[in-house]
Amino acid sequence: MKMIITLAALAMATPALAQAPAVDRNAAIFSAEGTKIGKVDKVVTADDGALAAVRVIYRGKFITIPAATLSTGEKGVTTSLSNADLKKF
């Protein structure tokens, strides 16, 4: 019985699995280090309407950041990708 209660408490304390945040065009995007990457140029959606990725102008070129790396942070929308990762795009 204690095991069931513990599992139920854990399930309630765990955030929903990787649900992408709502992102609007022109929203600021920040790297994992907190550096502003740029603003969203285009929101890319999947066939079901869910967020798939965002397109950003970074260092003079378009890059596409997958929705699975996005979350809402203190500053706004943040990617789990580092500046070094973004330079590889």
C-alpha atoms as a printed R data frame, in Angstrom:
   type eleno elety resid chain resno      x      y       z
1  ATOM     1    CA   MET     A     1  0.000  0.000   0.000
2  ATOM     2    CA   LYS     A     2  2.850  2.392   0.841
3  ATOM     3    CA   MET     A     3  4.351  1.715  -2.599
4  ATOM     4    CA   ILE     A     4  1.142  2.785  -4.370
5  ATOM     5    CA   ILE     A     5  0.898  5.985  -2.328
6  ATOM     6    CA   THR     A     6  4.563  6.782  -2.991
7  ATOM     7    CA   LEU     A     7  4.149  6.217  -6.746
8  ATOM     8    CA   ALA     A     8  1.012  8.358  -6.809
9  ATOM     9    CA   ALA     A     9  2.825 11.178  -4.989
10 ATOM    10    CA   LEU     A    10  5.740 10.930  -7.407
11 ATOM    11    CA   ALA     A    11  3.416 11.073 -10.395
12 ATOM    12    CA   MET     A    12  1.790 14.240  -9.103
13 ATOM    13    CA   ALA     A    13  5.151 15.869  -8.378
14 ATOM    14    CA   THR     A    14  6.622 15.056 -11.799
15 ATOM    15    CA   PRO     A    15  5.955 17.628 -14.543
16 ATOM    16    CA   ALA     A    16  4.159 16.586 -17.703
17 ATOM    17    CA   LEU     A    17  6.407 14.883 -20.213
18 ATOM    18    CA   ALA     A    18  8.116 17.299 -22.586
19 ATOM    19    CA   GLN     A    19  5.139 19.357 -23.565
20 ATOM    20    CA   ALA     A    20  6.399 22.249 -25.664
21 ATOM    21    CA   PRO     A    21  5.526 25.734 -24.419
22 ATOM    22    CA   ALA     A    22  3.337 28.097 -26.393
23 ATOM    23    CA   VAL     A    23  5.621 30.218 -28.560
24 ATOM    24    CA   ASP     A    24  4.599 33.282 -30.535
25 ATOM    25    CA   ARG     A    25  6.309 34.829 -33.536
26 ATOM    26    CA   ASN     A    26  8.775 37.534 -32.426
27 ATOM    27    CA   ALA     A    27  9.173 35.933 -28.974
28 ATOM    28    CA   ALA     A    28 12.717 36.122 -27.616
29 ATOM    29    CA   ILE     A    29 14.599 32.812 -27.351
30 ATOM    30    CA   PHE     A    30 17.455 32.222 -24.897
31 ATOM    31    CA   SER     A    31 20.202 29.579 -24.888
32 ATOM    32    CA   ALA     A    32 20.852 27.176 -22.018
33 ATOM    33    CA   GLU     A    33 23.421 29.661 -20.712
34 ATOM    34    CA   GLY     A    34 20.863 32.481 -20.727
35 ATOM    35    CA   THR     A    35 22.231 34.306 -23.771
36 ATOM    36    CA   LYS     A    36 19.589 35.822 -26.034
37 ATOM    37    CA   ILE     A    37 19.701 33.902 -29.333
38 ATOM    38    CA   GLY     A    38 17.226 36.065 -31.192
39 ATOM    39    CA   LYS     A    39 13.536 36.318 -31.919
40 ATOM    40    CA   VAL     A    40 11.256 33.681 -33.412
41 ATOM    41    CA   ASP     A    41 10.898 34.273 -37.145
42 ATOM    42    CA   LYS     A    42  8.543 31.339 -37.752
43 ATOM    43    CA   VAL     A    43  6.646 28.853 -35.608
44 ATOM    44    CA   VAL     A    44  6.714 25.409 -37.258
45 ATOM    45    CA   THR     A    45  3.786 23.115 -36.431
46 ATOM    46    CA   ALA     A    46  3.224 19.409 -36.987
47 ATOM    47    CA   ASP     A    47  0.246 18.021 -38.895
48 ATOM    48    CA   ASP     A    48 -1.741 17.831 -35.652
49 ATOM    49    CA   GLY     A    49 -1.075 21.518 -34.906
50 ATOM    50    CA   ALA     A    50  1.412 20.865 -32.118
51 ATOM    51    CA   LEU     A    51  4.604 22.901 -31.959
52 ATOM    52    CA   ALA     A    52  7.374 21.089 -33.856
53 ATOM    53    CA   ALA     A    53 10.120 23.725 -33.970
54 ATOM    54    CA   VAL     A    54 10.882 27.419 -34.181
55 ATOM    55    CA   ARG     A    55 12.952 29.172 -36.807
56 ATOM    56    CA   VAL     A    56 15.298 31.888 -35.574
57 ATOM    57    CA   ILE     A    57 17.828 34.154 -37.272
58 ATOM    58    CA   TYR     A    58 21.072 33.384 -35.423
59 ATOM    59    CA   ARG     A    59 24.399 34.910 -36.426
60 ATOM    60    CA   GLY     A    60 22.982 35.992 -39.779
61 ATOM    61    CA   LYS     A    61 21.424 32.670 -40.804
62 ATOM    62    CA   PHE     A    62 18.203 30.786 -40.206
63 ATOM    63    CA   ILE     A    63 18.372 27.901 -37.752
64 ATOM    64    CA   THR     A    64 15.567 25.594 -36.681
65 ATOM    65    CA   ILE     A    65 15.360 24.747 -32.998
66 ATOM    66    CA   PRO     A    66 13.350 21.599 -32.148
67 ATOM    67    CA   ALA     A    67 10.365 22.058 -29.834
68 ATOM    68    CA   ALA     A    68 11.614 19.221 -27.613
69 ATOM    69    CA   THR     A    69 14.464 21.521 -26.496
70 ATOM    70    CA   LEU     A    70 12.180 24.431 -25.551
71 ATOM    71    CA   SER     A    71 10.836 25.347 -22.136
72 ATOM    72    CA   THR     A    72  9.547 28.422 -20.386
73 ATOM    73    CA   GLY     A    73 12.091 29.978 -18.048
74 ATOM    74    CA   GLU     A    74 12.479 33.125 -15.986
75 ATOM    75    CA   LYS     A    75 13.364 35.222 -19.035
76 ATOM    76    CA   GLY     A    76 10.884 33.572 -21.375
77 ATOM    77    CA   VAL     A    77 11.357 30.748 -23.869
78 ATOM    78    CA   THR     A    78 14.639 28.907 -23.359
79 ATOM    79    CA   THR     A    79 16.270 26.082 -25.310
80 ATOM    80    CA   SER     A    80 18.304 23.379 -23.622
81 ATOM    81    CA   LEU     A    81 20.866 23.821 -26.419
82 ATOM    82    CA   SER     A    82 24.112 25.582 -25.505
83 ATOM    83    CA   ASN     A    83 25.698 28.375 -27.523
84 ATOM    84    CA   ALA     A    84 28.253 25.815 -28.798
85 ATOM    85    CA   ASP     A    85 25.406 23.541 -29.975
86 ATOM    86    CA   LEU     A    86 23.693 26.421 -31.762
87 ATOM    87    CA   LYS     A    87 26.881 27.360 -33.622
88 ATOM    88    CA   LYS     A    88 26.855 23.879 -35.193
89 ATOM    89    CA   PHE     A    89 23.481 24.457 -36.870
